[in-house]
Amino acid sequence: MTEQHTDLSPTFGTGPAVDTSAEPAATAALAPTPPLGSTPAQTVGPYLHIGLLWPDGPDVVPDGTPGAIWIRGQIFDGAGEAVPDALVETWQADPDGRFDHPDDPRGARPPSVPGFRGFGRSATDPDGRYEIRTLRPGALPGPDGETEAPHLNLSIFARGLLHRLVTRLYFPDEEAANAADPVLGSIDPARRATLVARPAPDGFRFDIHLQGPDETVFFAV
């Protein structure tokens, strides 16, 4: 996997005890605390489905919410094979382009749609398929005052990955907004299409390729 270094914001120790048992307490000398290193990284999984699922699952909005859509797709590895043991996490603004989060530069506020959570998780099935029920987000301000096109932020977790992969989903019918989006504009034009979903009967389809000639653009965050 390769990562695009692009600013996506806003998106919203003590030393070991010393054993002094060999000396009287009054005369024991404290040994200097050695520098502490980082805990070695581990790959995600193989039990991510147990540790990362949450009660609301793929439902960013409850069933029956007016205007709800489905985002569906598959995750593929570098050989074009489906990845059956991955998890997709989404985080997005509400239809007004607002986050219910203190880091929103306009201030946190309750979502404009009752029951909107802004967050969803979907584990892939044996065919690598995932699905998220949500609402289309609104446009929102970027870090430098530009307007960002409506989009979803996605994180992908899978066995063999040391860290999550981060990407975005843009909507195909937002041509003008997409053309002015500062993040899409920073990407090689030949690869921008990997971040744009395709229309589907009940929403949109967004396939994710971890490697290979059709590799999705991932961001270093």
C-alpha positions as CSV (number, residue, x, y, z in Angstrom):
1,M,0.0,0.0,0.0
2,T,1.1,3.5,-0.7
3,E,-0.1,6.6,1.1
4,Q,-0.8,10.1,-0.1
5,H,0.6,12.7,2.4
6,T,-2.3,15.2,2.5
7,D,-3.6,17.2,5.4
8,L,-7.1,15.8,6.2
9,S,-7.7,17.9,9.3
10,P,-10.2,18.6,10.6
11,T,-11.5,15.1,11.0
12,F,-12.2,14.7,13.7
13,G,5.1,7.1,31.7
14,T,6.6,6.0,34.8
15,G,9.7,3.9,35.2
16,P,9.8,0.4,36.7
17,A,9.9,-0.1,40.5
18,V,13.4,-0.6,41.9
19,D,14.1,-3.7,44.0
20,T,15.9,-2.6,47.2
21,S,15.4,-5.8,49.1
22,A,19.2,-6.6,49.0
23,E,20.1,-3.4,51.0
24,P,18.7,-1.7,54.1
25,A,16.1,0.9,53.3
26,A,18.2,3.7,54.8
27,T,21.2,3.0,52.5
28,A,19.6,1.7,49.3
29,A,20.6,3.7,46.3
30,L,18.0,4.2,43.5
31,A,19.2,2.9,40.2
32,P,18.7,5.3,37.3
33,T,15.6,4.6,35.2
34,P,16.6,3.3,31.8
35,P,14.9,4.9,28.7
36,L,11.6,3.3,27.9
37,G,11.1,2.2,24.3
38,S,7.9,1.8,22.3
39,T,5.9,-1.3,22.5
40,P,6.5,-3.2,19.2
41,A,3.7,-2.8,16.7
42,Q,1.4,-5.7,15.9
43,T,-0.7,-6.4,13.0
44,V,-4.5,-5.9,13.2
45,G,-6.3,-9.1,13.8
46,P,-6.8,-12.0,13.5
47,Y,-9.6,-11.3,16.0
48,L,-10.6,-7.8,14.9
49,H,-14.2,-8.9,14.4
50,I,-14.4,-9.6,18.1
51,G,-12.7,-6.4,19.4
52,L,-13.9,-3.8,16.9
53,L,-17.6,-4.4,16.4
54,W,-20.0,-2.2,18.2
55,P,-23.7,-2.4,19.0
56,D,-25.0,-0.1,16.2
57,G,-22.8,-1.9,13.6
58,P,-23.3,-0.5,10.1
59,D,-26.2,1.8,11.0
60,V,-25.1,5.4,11.0
61,V,-28.8,6.2,11.1
62,P,-31.7,4.0,12.4
63,D,-33.7,1.9,10.0
64,G,-36.5,4.0,8.5
65,T,-34.7,7.3,8.6
66,P,-36.0,9.4,5.6
67,G,-33.3,9.8,3.0
68,A,-31.1,7.0,4.2
69,I,-28.8,5.4,1.6
70,W,-26.6,2.3,1.6
71,I,-22.9,2.4,0.9
72,R,-21.9,-1.0,-0.3
73,G,-18.7,-2.5,-1.7
74,Q,-16.0,-5.1,-1.6
75,I,-12.4,-5.1,-0.4
76,F,-9.8,-6.7,-2.6
77,D,-6.1,-7.6,-2.0
78,G,-3.3,-7.1,-4.5
79,A,-4.1,-10.3,-6.3
80,G,-7.7,-9.2,-6.9
81,E,-9.0,-11.6,-4.3
82,A,-11.8,-10.6,-1.8
83,V,-10.7,-9.9,1.8
84,P,-13.1,-11.8,4.1
85,D,-11.6,-10.7,7.4
86,A,-11.5,-6.9,7.2
87,L,-13.5,-4.1,8.9
88,V,-14.6,-0.8,7.5
89,E,-15.1,2.2,9.8
90,T,-16.8,5.4,8.6
91,W,-16.9,8.9,10.1
92,Q,-18.8,11.8,8.5
93,A,-20.6,15.1,8.9
94,D,-24.3,15.3,9.0
95,P,-26.4,16.6,6.1
96,D,-25.6,20.2,7.2
97,G,-21.9,19.5,7.1
98,R,-21.6,19.6,10.9
99,F,-19.9,17.3,13.3
100,D,-21.2,16.6,16.8
101,H,-17.6,16.9,18.1
102,P,-15.7,19.5,20.0
103,D,-13.1,19.7,17.3
104,D,-15.6,21.1,14.8
105,P,-14.3,24.6,14.2
106,R,-17.9,26.0,14.3
107,G,-18.5,24.3,17.7
108,A,-20.1,21.0,18.5
109,R,-23.9,20.7,18.3
110,P,-26.4,17.9,18.2
111,P,-27.0,16.4,14.7
112,S,-29.7,17.9,12.5
113,V,-31.3,14.5,12.0
114,P,-32.6,12.5,15.0
115,G,-30.6,9.3,15.6
116,F,-27.7,10.3,13.3
117,R,-24.5,8.9,14.8
118,G,-21.9,10.0,12.3
119,F,-20.0,6.7,12.8
120,G,-20.4,3.2,11.5
121,R,-18.6,-0.1,11.4
122,S,-19.1,-3.1,9.1
123,A,-17.1,-6.3,9.0
124,T,-16.7,-7.9,5.6
125,D,-18.4,-11.1,4.8
126,P,-16.8,-14.2,3.2
127,D,-16.9,-12.4,-0.2
128,G,-15.2,-9.3,1.2
129,R,-18.5,-7.3,1.1
130,Y,-19.3,-4.5,3.6
131,E,-22.3,-2.1,3.9
132,I,-23.1,1.1,5.7
133,R,-26.5,2.7,6.1
134,T,-26.2,6.5,6.4
135,L,-27.2,9.9,5.1
136,R,-25.4,12.0,2.5
137,P,-23.2,14.5,4.3
138,G,-23.1,18.2,3.5
139,A,-20.1,20.2,2.4
140,L,-17.8,21.4,5.2
141,P,-14.9,23.8,5.8
142,G,-11.4,22.6,5.2
143,P,-8.3,23.4,7.3
144,D,-7.3,26.5,5.3
145,G,-10.8,28.0,4.8
146,E,-11.6,26.2,1.6
147,T,-14.9,24.2,1.2
148,E,-14.5,20.5,1.1
149,A,-16.9,18.5,-1.1
150,P,-19.3,16.1,0.7
151,H,-17.5,13.0,1.6
152,L,-17.1,10.1,4.1
153,N,-13.9,9.3,5.9
154,L,-13.1,5.5,5.9
155,S,-10.6,3.5,7.9
156,I,-9.8,-0.1,6.9
157,F,-8.6,-2.7,9.4
158,A,-7.5,-6.1,8.2
159,R,-5.2,-9.0,9.2
160,G,-1.6,-8.3,8.2
161,L,-1.9,-4.5,8.4
162,L,0.3,-2.8,11.0
163,H,-1.9,0.3,11.0
164,R,-5.4,1.2,9.7
165,L,-5.6,2.5,6.1
166,V,-7.4,5.8,5.7
167,T,-9.3,6.9,2.6
168,R,-12.3,9.0,1.5
169,L,-15.4,8.4,-0.5
170,Y,-16.8,11.2,-2.7
171,F,-20.1,11.3,-4.5
172,P,-20.2,11.1,-8.4
173,D,-23.0,13.6,-8.7
174,E,-21.1,16.4,-6.9
175,E,-18.9,17.3,-9.9
176,A,-18.5,21.0,-9.2
177,A,-17.8,20.4,-5.5
178,N,-15.4,17.6,-6.2
179,A,-13.5,19.8,-8.8
180,A,-13.0,22.5,-6.1
181,D,-12.2,20.1,-3.3
182,P,-8.6,20.7,-2.0
183,V,-7.9,17.1,-1.1
184,L,-9.0,15.7,-4.4
185,G,-7.1,18.4,-6.2
186,S,-3.9,17.3,-4.5
187,I,-4.1,13.8,-6.0
188,D,-2.8,12.7,-9.4
189,P,-5.8,13.1,-11.8
190,A,-5.3,9.5,-13.0
191,R,-6.0,8.2,-9.5
192,R,-8.8,10.5,-8.3
193,A,-11.5,8.1,-9.6
194,T,-10.4,5.6,-6.9
195,L,-12.1,7.9,-4.3
196,V,-15.4,8.4,-6.2
197,A,-18.2,6.0,-5.5
198,R,-20.5,4.7,-8.3
199,P,-24.3,5.0,-8.3
200,A,-26.3,2.0,-7.1
201,P,-30.1,1.4,-6.9
202,D,-30.3,2.1,-3.2
203,G,-27.2,4.3,-2.7
204,F,-23.7,4.0,-3.9
205,R,-21.0,1.4,-4.4
206,F,-17.4,1.9,-3.3
207,D,-14.9,-0.9,-3.8
208,I,-11.5,-0.7,-2.0
209,H,-8.4,-2.1,-3.5
210,L,-5.5,-2.6,-1.0
211,Q,-2.8,-3.0,-3.7
212,G,-2.4,-3.5,-7.4
213,P,-3.0,-1.5,-10.5
214,D,-6.4,-0.3,-9.2
215,E,-5.1,0.5,-5.7
216,T,-7.3,3.0,-3.8
217,V,-5.6,6.2,-2.7
218,F,-4.8,6.1,1.0
219,F,-3.8,9.0,3.2
220,A,-1.1,9.3,5.8
221,V,-2.8,10.8,8.9
